[in-house]
Structures are given as structure tokens and as C-alpha cells.
């Protein structure tokens, strides 16, 4: 989880510059079939 938060924070700062106000969710699971792989699910909500 620490690595995921660090990567997300760096990505947001690189893309949006500064400290952006964006919503996101990071979910921790017990294990993956291939532990060396991380997955990302991206979506955009339109209201």
C-alpha cells in the first residue's frame, strides 16, 4: 500500500502540478496470482 500511495502521489503531482484536489481509491487485496504485477483500473465519472 505504501508503494501504491507513493506512486499515485507522484503521478498526480507530475500530471496536475502542485497538490491537486482529485478523488481516487486504492484498494488492498490479500494477494494476486502474480505478486510482482500491479493492476490499475481507471474510470471517469460524469455527473
C-alpha positions in Angstrom: 0.0 0.0 0.0 2.8 2.4 0.8 4.3 1.9 -2.7 0.9 2.4 -4.3 0.2 5.7 -2.4 3.7 7.0 -3.2 3.3 6.2 -6.9 -0.2 7.8 -7.1 1.0 10.9 -5.3 4.0 11.3 -7.6 1.8 10.7 -10.7 -0.8 13.3 -9.6 1.9 15.9 -8.9 3.6 15.3 -12.3 0.3 15.4 -14.2 -1.6 18.1 -12.4 1.4 20.0 -10.9 1.3 21.0 -7.2 -1.1 19.3 -4.8 -4.2 18.6 -6.9 -7.7 18.0 -5.5 -8.7 14.8 -7.2 -10.7 11.8 -6.0 -9.2 8.3 -6.1 -9.5 5.0 -4.4 -6.7 2.4 -3.7 -7.9 -1.0 -2.6 -5.7 -3.5 -0.8 -6.2 -7.2 -1.5 -4.8 -10.3 0.1 -2.7 -11.4 -2.9 -2.5 -11.5 -6.7 -1.9 -14.5 -8.9 1.4 -12.9 -9.9 2.5 -10.8 -6.9 5.1 -8.9 -9.0 2.3 -7.3 -11.1 0.2 -4.3 -10.0 -3.1 -3.6 -11.7 -4.8 -0.3 -12.3 -8.5 0.2 -13.1 -9.3 3.6 -14.4 -12.7 5.2 -14.9 -14.2 8.7 -15.3 -17.4 9.6 -13.6 -19.6 12.2 -15.3 -22.4 13.8 -13.4 
